[in-house]
Amino acid sequence: QVQLQESGGGSVQSGGSLRLSCAASGARYSAYCMAWFRQVPGKEREGVAGFYTGGGTTYYTDSVKGRFTISQDNAKNTLYLQMNSLKPEDTAMYYCAAEPAPIPYCTGGSAILESEYNYWGQGTQVTVSS
């Protein structure tokens, strides 16, 4: 079992920045696919950014490219999402997800497919005001 705990959410004004953290604990595997998703009430969960720990490859949905950066501190077992130039439409509950990946299956768009992930955190709220 893998446990995930997000932190770092909050309220910021448009143009501001936040850094989300996702601390992983529990079973250890050689590599993971990990990702950040977000959800607004009444809408489907949306994949934002994906990361393969085995090689450091990343993938972003178009709406956040150039503004968000996904990264990992392997020593701390922590995944990050640096969010800059935030917009009101970025307001959502943000979730961290993980899936053991002994082979790098999470390449390209599959890195942010909800169906690829079995382990999820509880979420952290991000609110961006105009």
C-alpha positions, 0 to 999 in steps of 0.5 A, a space after each residue: 500500500 502507498 499512502 499519499 498526503 498533499 499539502 500547500 494549498 491555499 488562497 492567492 490572487 491572480 498572478 500569484 504562486 503556490 507550491 503543492 507537496 505530496 508526501 508518499 509513504 508505505 510500500 517502496 517500489 523501484 519506480 512510480 508514475 505520479 501525477 497531479 489532478 484537479 477537480 471542481 465541484 460538478 466536473 470530472 477530475 482533470 489531469 494536470 501534470 505527470 511524472 515518471 520517477 524512473 527517468 524524470 520524464 514529465 507531461 503537462 496538460 496544455 492549460 498549465 504548460 509554461 506555468 506549472 512545474 512537476 518535480 520530485 525530491 527522491 530523498 524526501 519521497 515527496 512530489 511537488 507542483 510549483 504553480 506560477 502565474 495562477 489564474 482564477 480558472 486554476 481554482 480546484 481541489 488538487 489531488 496527488 496520485 501514484 502507481 508503481 511502474 517497474 516499466 515506464 508506461 506513463 509516457 505522454 498523455 497516459 501520465 495524466 489519465 485517471 484510470 492509470 492510478 490506484 493510489 490517491 491522496 485526500 486533496 488540497 484546495 487551491 483558490 485563486 481570486 481575480 
